[in-house]
Amino acid sequence: MIPLRETELGVSFSVRVQPRASRTAVAGVLGEGETAVLKVALAAPPVEDRANEALIRFFAEILEVPRSAVSIVSGDRSRNKLVRISGIKPETIRKKLVQL
């Protein structure tokens, strides 16, 4: 499982996106331990922030939080991103990701 870091602003974790996939879904975990990242395939292309918007919408949907609770903290122009979810506990995120 990927490491989740909880701060007063929310829970953050690392994501590696694969744009222009056939469908949007969690594609697995890359690496192990503290360096593990969640791999997410996105059907959206990486132009005009469409992939970032698709990533935010995807996490809001699967974690059942408002889109405003999901933010890309760093890597908005990269495949490697740091995502933060506010208003949710790390345990809840783990449970929902394991179900995928």
N, C-alpha and C positions, 0 to 999 in steps of 0.2 A: 504494500500500500504506500501511497505517496505521503510525505511529511506535510502536516498541516500546521501552520504557525498562527497562533491566536494573539491578537493585540487588542487594544481598546477600540480600534477602528474596524475590526472584523477578523475573519479567518482568511489567510492567504495561502496559496499553493502555486506550484509551477506547472505550466502547461506547454506542450509543444503541439502546434496546430499543423494540419495537413489540408490546405485549401484545395478546392476543386475536386473533392472526393465525390463518389457516387451518392453518398448520403451522409448526413450529420450524425455522428455517434462517437462514443468513447471507443478508441481503438487499442487500448491497453496501457501498460505502464512501461516506461523506458528507464533503465537503470535500477539501482537498488539502494536501500538505506536512505540517508539524508539527501542524496543527489537524485532520487527518483522523481520523474515527472510524469504527469498524466498526458497521454497522447490522445488528441481529439481530431477526428476527421470532420472537415466542414465542407458542405456542398457549395458554399459561397466562394466566389473568386476573391483573390487578395487585392481588389481595387476599390477605391473610393470608400474605404472602411467597411465594406460589405462583410468581410470575414470577421472583423472585430464585432460588428453588430450581431452576426449569426452566433458567435461564441457567447456573447452576453445573453442573447435570447435563449440559447440552449441551456446554459447553466441556470437561468431564472426558471425555466420550465422544469428541469429535472430536480432542482432543489426546492421548488415550490416557494420561491421568494419573488418579490417584485423586481422588475428589470433595473430599477434604480438602486437595488441592493448589490448589484454585481458591477464591478469595475475592473478595468485593466490598469494595474498600477504601473507596470513597465513592459516594454516590448511591443507597443502598439504598431510598430512598423517591422516587426520581426516574427519569425515562427515561434520563438521562445518567449513566453509571456509569464508575467506574474499576475494572477487573478486574485481579487479580494471580494469576499462575500460578507456583507454586514447583516446583523440581526439574526444570526444562526450560530449554533454551537458546533464545534468540530465533530462531536460524536454523531450529530445528525447528518453532516456532510458525508462522513465515513459510511454510515448505514445506507444512504441513498446511492452512493457510488458503488458500493459492493453489490447492490441489487441490479446494476446494469450489466 
